[in-house]
Amino acid sequence: MPSFEPFRAHRYAPGTDLDAVIAPPYDVLSDADVDALAARDPRNIVHVDVPRGGEDRYEQASATLNAWLAEGALVTDDQPSFTVYRMSFTDATGAAREIVGVLGGLEVVDEGAGGVLPHERTTPKAKTDRLDLTRATAVNLSPVWGLSLARGLTDALRAPGEPVGSLVVDGVTHAVERITDPERIAEIRAIVGSDDVLIADGHHRYAISRTYRDQVRAASGSNQTDAELTLTFVNELVEEQLSIEAIHRIYTNTTAEQLASELASTFELTPAADPTPATLAEMTATGRLILLTPGGAHWLTPRAGAFDGVRALDGAWLEHTLAASSAEVNYQHGLDEVSALVRSGAVAAAVLIRPTSIEEIERTAREGLLMPPKSTFFTPKLRTGLVLRPTAALG
């Protein structure tokens, strides 16, 4: 089982306007987003997390980070701590929700070694950016999101810690609390370390941490450095502690008519009204998908026996059906965004799918399986900059 350890965190100094300096994770930011955040404050975390410039931009990011530490804009905890991270919001059904997890250093394990598990196949990504940034700064910036299969973590985090910051973004309150009490630290460490942790978001960041760990081992000759762990938010894999939305499928290199013909081999197509948020709930209740084309919408009802032997995942059903298709698939979150792409003609068609269930996520982990890419979209998104974790330097 994986180690999970407290660490001496870098944090923005008390009194900092966190709304001015905290940012979404780098991989959801457009260039315009980065420009806006960078203009908001000269100490916004994007100046380090998404450095601009030429070949020396990573060294400049490191110099910026070190300057903030030297001048006291960032301060370092006196002792190792865990950080409780709470996200309070109203979900799509109108219910008040709170997701609570803990930020710590999760063990970086070899691929396939167990303990820390992927849950879906990942799409290819260039890995040099995050690796080069980690090499230059020797800091974990954006956390991985892990789901603990152990029971009891939610209860262990109910009591508040020492408040160290909060902000409200898009209706979500993000609040962090420091825990230094040895008994609470021991309890949290023991719970997380008692069962597997499933990576919910940040597969790429975790893979980079593995590469960086190996480079530090080669440079230092040691497997006892801070590079053996990486910054991770861990919460319990239970329904009340997750808000999961679907990532819909959009298709190019085909026509709406051709795609509909191919889908008809495994689905019955019947006309549907233009989809609304209520349609998404109806899809979950009835076990159907929606084909969205410029000419209108159609229900996709699985044909009897069409998916015998195929996992009960919408993404897996579509992969099975379109295995021989020329259509190229991409991924888009949000009904409005998908509908706009179809209406504009930017894509030939789209298929709206259902969120993956908690039960299927746990089954995936327990059986060592992988879901199709982009099977889950966990919300709200964690903020970058509330906690930074120093890691071992390459020298």
N, C-alpha and C positions, 0 to 999 in steps of 0.2 A: 504494500500500500504506500501511497506517496507521502513524503514529509511535507509539512506545512508549518512555516516558521514566522515569528514576528521579526521585524527589522527596524532600524533607525531611519525613519522616513524623512524625506525632504517635503516641506509644506510651505505654502505661501505664508508670510508673516501675519500674525494676528492683526486685525484691523484692515486687511486688504479687501478691496471690493471684489469679491470672487466672481461676480457677474462679468466683470471687465477682463478677467484673466483666464477663466476656465473655458474649455472648448469641447466640442464633440470629438469622438475618435477620428483620427486622421483619415481613415478609409471611407468615411461617409462625407468628407468635405470636398466641395467643388473648388476650383480656383477662385471663384467669386466669394465663396464662404471664407476662404483663407485670407483674402484681401480685406474683407470686412472685419474679421476678428483681429487681424494684425493692426488695423487702423484704430481699433477700439482702445488699445492700451499698448504701450511699448514693452510691457512685461506679459502680454498675453502668451500663453503656453505655445501657441502655434509658431512663435518666433524660434522655438527650439524643436517642436515636434514636427513641423512641416517647413523646414528651412528653405529659403529661396536663394538664388544666386548661381554661381558657377561651380566648378569642381571643388572649391574650398568651402561649400556651404555647410558641410557637416562639421568641419573644424570651427566655422563661425558659430554654429549652433552650440558647440561645446564651450566656446569662449563666452557666449551670451549666458549660458547656464552658470558657468563659474563666476561671472560678474554678478549675477543676481545673488548667488550664495555669499560672495565677498561683501556685498553692500547691504546684506540683510533682507533683501526682498524675498528670498527663500531662506528658511531656517531648518535646521536638522534636529530631530528629536534627541533628547538627552539619553534615552534608553530605548531598547527594542519595544515595539508595540504592534498589536493588531489594530486595524481600523474598521469599525462597523460602518457600513454604507447603507443608508436607507433611501428608498425612492418611493415617495407618496404621490398618488395621482388618482384620477377618476378614469376608469377604463371605458371601453366602447359601449358597454351596457349601462353606464351611469353609476356603477358601483365604486365606492371608495376602496382603494387598494394600497397596500404597503408591501414592497419587496425589500427584504433585508438580507444582506450577506456580509462577508468579511474580506477585507483586503489583507493579503499576506504574501509570503514567498512560497510558491508551490514548487516542489521538486521537478526538475527537468529530467524526464526519463527517455531512454532510447525508444525509437519507433518500434512498436510491437511488443515492448517489454511488459505492458500492463500497468495498472495503477492510475495512469492518466490516459484517457481513451478519446479518440476522435468519435464523432457521431455521424458525420456525413463525408462523402467524397468532396474534395475541394477542387475549384477551378484553378488553372495555372495562374500564377502571379509572379511578377519580377521580384526577386528577393533581395536585391542588392541595396535598395533604399533603406529598409529598416535595419539591415545588418550593418551598413556603413554608419548609420546614425548611432547605433548601439556601440560600435567600435570607437566612435569619436567621443561620445558623451559618457559611456560607462554608466548609463542610467536606464532603467525600465520606465517608460513614459505612459503608454496606454495599456491598461490591464487586459489580460486574457479573462474571459468569463467562463468559470467552471461550475458544474452542477455536481454536488456531493450526493452520492447514493446512500450515504450513512443517514440514519435517523437521529434527530435531536438537535441539529444545528440551529434551526429556527428558534427553539425554546432557549438555547444557550445565548442567543443574541437579543432576547426580549428586553433585558435590563439595559438601560442606557449606559454609555460610557461618557468620557469627558468630551463635551462638544468642542469641535475644532473648525467648524465651518458649515455653511449651508447656502444654497441659492435656489431660485425658482426659474426653470427654463421650460417654456411651452407648456405651462400648467403642471409640471412635475417638480416637486421639491426634492432636491438632492441634499442630504445631510450626512456628515461624517463625524464619528466619535472615536476618540482614542481609548484603547484598553491597554493598561500596563500592569494591572493586578495579576500577580503570578498565578493565582488559582484559576482565574478566568482564562488566561493565556493557555494554561495546561489543559483546561477542559476543551477549548476550541481546537487546539492542536490534536488532542486525542480523538475528537469526533471526526475531523476531516481525515485524519490519518488512519481511520478504521475501515474505510471502504474506498472503492474507486471514485475518481473524479472524472466526469464526462465534460469535454470541451464543448461549450455551447456556442461561443463566439470567440474568434481570435486564433483559429487553427494556424494561420500564417504567422502570427506573432509567436506562438509556441514553437513552431518549427524553426524560426529565426533564433529563439533562445537556445535551442538544441545545437545549432551550428555555432553560435557564439560560445556556449559552454565548451564545446570541443576545441575551439581555438584557444580559449583561456587555458584549458588543460594542457594543450600542446606547448603554449608559451611559458606556463608556470611549472609544469610537471606535477601539478597537484589537482586532486578532485575534491578539495575541501574549501573552495573559494565561494564567494557570493554568486558566481555564475552558475552554480549548481541549482539555483532556484530562480524563479521569475515571478514578477508581479501578477497576481491573480485575484480576482473577485470570485469568491465561492459562496453559493447559496444552496439551499437544500432542494432536491428534485421532488417537489410536491406541488400540487395544483395551485395552492394559495400563494406560492412563491414564484410563479412564472406567469408572464403575459406573452403569449405566442401568437404571432400573426403569420399569414401566408406570404410567400414570395411567388408571385404569379409568373406564368410562362408567356413569353412573347416570341413570335416566329417571323423570320425573314427567309429569303431565298426560296419562296414558295408563293402560292396564291391562296386566298381564302377558300376557294372552291376545291383546290387540290388537298388542302389540309383537312377540310370537312370530309372529303371522300375517304381519306386515310383513317380518320378518327371513327368513321362509320363502321369500320371492321370490328371494333370492340365496344363501341358506344351506340346507343340509340339517340338520334338527334331530333329534338322537338323544339318548336319556337318558344322563345322566352322574352319577357319584357326587358327593357334596358335595365341592367343591374344597378342596385342601390345597396347601401350597407345592410339592409334587411335581407337582400338576396344572399349575402355571404352567410348569414345565420341560417337561412333556409337550405343552403348547400350542405352545411354540417348536419342539419336535422334529417335531410333526405338522402344523403350519400351521393349527391350528384355534383358535377362540375358545370362550368359555363364556357362555351365557345363564344368569343366575342369577335365579330368581323365588321367591316365597314357597312355591310348590308343588314346587320342586326345581330341579335344574340340567340343562342340555342342552348337548351339544357343538354348535357352529356350524361346519359344514364348508362352505367355499365351493363353490357349484355350478360345474360346468365352464362356462367362458365368461362367467360372471355379471359378472366384473370386468375384462373386456377393455377396455383403454383407461383404466382407473382405476389410479392409483399403488398399488403393493404395500405399502400401509400400512393397518393395521387401522382407524385413525381415518378414513381416506379411504373405506374400504369401508363403514363404518357411515354416514358422511355420504351416500354415494351411495345406499345402500339406504333410508335414512329421510328422504330429501330432501322428500317430500310428507307426512311423518307429523306428527301433532299433538304427538308426544312432545317434551318439553323435556329437553335433555341438560345434565348437569353432570358434574363431574370429582372423582374420589376416589382417592387413593393408598392402597394397602394392602389385602390380601385380607381380613384380619379386619375392618377398618373397613367395607369394602363389604358383606361378609356380614351384619354387624350392621344396617346400614341396610335391607337387604332383609328380614331377619327381623322387624325392628320395624315394617315397613309404612311407614317414612318415605319410601320410594321404591317405585315400581311394580315395577321390575326393574333389573337391571344387566347389563352385558356386560364380562367380563374380557378384556383385550387383552394382546398381547405387547409386550415392550420393543422399541423401534426399534433397528435394527442400526447399527453404526458405518458400514458401507458406504452405507446409505441416508442417514445424516446427511451424509456427505461428498458424495454425489451431489446432495443438496439444495443444498448450498453451491455446488458447481461449476456447476450448471445454473441457479442463481438462482431456485430454486423455494421455496415455503413449505409446510410441513406443516400439517395441521389443528391447532387449538389443543390444548395439553396433550398433545403427542405424546411428550414425553420428560420424565423425572424423574431428574435427576442427583443422585447421592448419593456421599458424605455431604454435608451442607450446610455451606457455609463459615460460620465464626463472624464476628460483627461485634464490632469493638473491638480486634482484634489489631493493626490498622494503620488509622490515619485519615489522609486526604489533604487538606491545606489547598488550597482553590481560590480563585480571585479573588473578592473581595468586590464587591458592587454599589455600594458607596459609603456 
